[in-house]
Amino acid sequence: MIEKQDAKKVVEVIGNNLIGVSHDAKNFQKLPDSFWGYFARGHDTKGAFGIILTYSENNQDVDNLIKMYEEWVEKNKNPKSDEVI
């Protein structure tokens, strides 16, 4: 279970990172019009975390990405602790 302070830090890092990206229009110049994604990685006091932000004009792209990630998590879950390895 993630502690309150760790959860706060995770959200703070993600928010600050996305704000930084949004301040520079050059970050969006080469993105395709129909589909793009953004990945950030960080850590709290107990471990690492990542965020994937995806945009698509086709709903199925996003649904497929989420399904693919859920399948990966299920396949890589440690059966003893429900922790992803």
HELIX and SHEET records of a PDB file:
HELIX    1   1 LYS A    4  SER A   22  1                                  19    
HELIX    2   2 ALA A   25  PHE A   28  5                                   4    
HELIX    3   3 ASN A   59  ASN A   76  1                                  18    
SHEET    1   A 2 PHE A  35  HIS A  43  0                                        
SHEET    2   A 2 ALA A  48  SER A  56 -1                                        
END                                                                             
